[in-house]
């Protein structure tokens, strides 16, 4: 389905930009994206992201990314579902996520230190589900409602308000608008 490919591409972009600071080539690719409906809410979010990507430098975004998500002890924004849903890391939402990941045949890579409920990882799982051949045992609607919908809006709201956010403020708006469209599509 064309719509699933479009959705998967958006999840892939969010996963990439929220997992690590972007390379200059990715920023250039984002700045070159053609917007098919610039008057829609998603189109306007894309335009803002394009403009921010066109004005950004990868070196500066590394510092912004570190300030937002890494910090000396922790970043300004904590990108984990368990934290948003319980106030603590490694709680019940992570255990439930691990159950669904196991059903999908996915597990955390041994060289990764982050728990699986990082926003980038959850977006990447949505990308995988949407591009899977056949019928996954956990469909996109179920995964979204169980693992992303309960907290993603608050995460993107916090990211938009973070003092260090500049480029990532535009990404937060893009993510929030996309998540709203996903919520509408899942109804």
C-alpha positions in Angstrom: 0.0 0.0 0.0 1.2 3.4 -0.9 0.0 4.9 2.4 1.9 2.4 4.4 5.1 3.2 2.5 4.5 6.9 3.2 4.0 6.2 6.9 7.0 3.9 7.1 9.2 6.6 5.5 8.1 9.1 8.2 8.8 6.7 10.9 12.2 6.0 9.4 13.0 9.7 9.4 11.9 10.1 13.0 13.9 7.1 14.1 17.0 8.3 12.3 16.9 11.8 13.6 16.0 10.8 17.2 18.6 8.0 17.4 21.7 10.1 16.6 22.7 13.5 15.3 22.1 13.7 11.5 24.8 13.7 8.9 25.1 16.7 6.6 24.0 14.6 3.7 20.7 13.7 5.5 20.1 17.4 6.2 20.6 18.2 2.6 18.2 15.4 1.5 15.6 16.7 3.9 16.0 20.3 2.6 15.5 19.0 -0.9 12.2 17.1 -0.3 9.3 18.1 -2.5 6.2 18.8 -0.5 3.1 17.5 -2.3 0.5 19.4 -0.1 2.2 22.4 1.5 -1.2 23.8 2.7 -2.0 20.8 4.9 -0.9 20.6 8.5 1.6 17.9 7.6 2.8 19.9 4.6 3.5 22.9 6.8 5.3 20.7 9.3 7.4 19.4 6.5 8.2 22.9 5.3 9.4 24.0 8.7 11.6 20.9 9.0 13.0 21.5 5.4 13.9 25.1 6.3 15.5 24.0 9.6 17.5 21.3 7.8 18.6 23.7 5.1 19.9 26.1 7.7 21.5 23.5 10.0 25.1 22.3 10.1 25.7 18.7 11.3 28.4 19.8 13.7 26.1 22.2 15.5 23.4 19.5 15.6 25.7 17.1 17.4 25.9 19.6 20.3 22.2 20.2 20.2 21.5 16.4 20.2 23.9 15.9 23.1 22.4 18.7 25.1 18.9 17.4 24.5 19.3 13.7 24.9 22.7 13.0 26.5 23.9 15.8 28.8 26.5 15.4 31.6 24.2 13.2 33.6 21.1 13.2 31.4 19.8 15.4 28.7 16.9 17.9 28.9 14.5 15.3 27.4 14.4 11.6 28.4 13.3 9.7 25.3 12.0 6.5 27.0 8.4 5.3 27.1 8.7 3.8 30.6 9.9 7.2 32.0 6.9 9.0 30.4 4.4 6.4 31.5 5.7 5.7 35.1 8.3 8.3 35.9 11.0 5.6 36.0 13.1 3.7 33.5 12.9 0.0 33.0 9.3 -0.3 34.3 6.2 -2.3 33.2 5.8 -0.5 29.8 9.3 -1.8 28.8 8.4 -5.3 29.9 5.2 -5.2 27.8 7.2 -3.8 24.8 9.7 -6.6 25.1 6.9 -9.1 24.9 5.6 -7.7 21.7 9.1 -7.4 20.3 9.6 -11.1 21.0 6.4 -11.9 19.1 7.9 -10.0 16.2 11.2 -11.8 16.5 13.0 -8.7 17.6 15.4 -8.3 20.5 17.8 -5.7 21.7 21.2 -5.8 20.1 23.9 -6.7 22.7 26.1 -3.7 21.8 23.3 -1.3 22.6 23.0 0.2 26.1 19.6 1.9 25.7 16.4 0.1 26.6 14.1 -0.8 23.8 11.5 1.8 24.7 13.6 4.7 23.2 11.4 6.8 20.9 13.7 6.1 18.0 13.6 2.4 18.5 9.8 2.4 18.7 9.5 4.4 15.5 11.9 2.0 13.8 9.7 -1.0 14.9 6.7 0.8 13.3 8.7 1.2 10.1 9.5 -2.6 10.2 5.8 -3.5 10.8 4.6 -1.3 8.0 7.1 -2.7 5.5 6.8 -6.3 6.5 5.7 -8.9 4.0 2.6 -10.8 5.1 0.7 -10.1 8.3 2.8 -9.4 11.4 1.7 -11.0 14.6 1.6 -7.6 16.1 0.0 -5.2 13.7 0.8 -1.4 13.3 -2.4 -0.3 15.0 -1.9 -2.6 18.0 1.8 -1.6 18.4 1.1 2.1 18.1 -1.8 2.0 20.6 0.2 0.0 23.1 3.6 1.5 22.9 3.7 4.9 21.1 0.3 6.6 21.6 0.5 6.6 25.4 3.5 8.9 25.6 4.8 10.2 22.2 2.7 13.4 22.2 4.1 14.4 25.7 7.6 13.6 24.5 7.3 15.8 21.4 5.7 18.5 23.5 8.6 18.4 25.9 11.1 18.3 23.1 9.5 21.4 21.5 9.8 23.3 24.9 13.4 22.3 25.6 15.8 25.2 26.0 18.5 23.6 23.8 16.1 22.8 20.9 16.4 24.6 17.7 16.4 22.2 14.8 14.8 19.6 17.2 12.0 22.0 18.0 11.0 21.8 14.3 11.4 18.0 14.4 9.2 17.9 17.5 6.5 19.8 15.7 6.9 17.4 12.7 6.7 14.4 15.0 3.6 15.8 16.9 1.7 16.4 13.7 2.6 13.0 12.3 1.6 11.3 15.5 -1.8 13.1 15.4 -2.3 11.9 11.9 -1.4 8.4 13.0 -3.9 8.6 15.9 -6.6 9.7 13.4 -5.7 6.9 11.0 -5.8 4.3 13.8 -9.4 5.1 14.9 
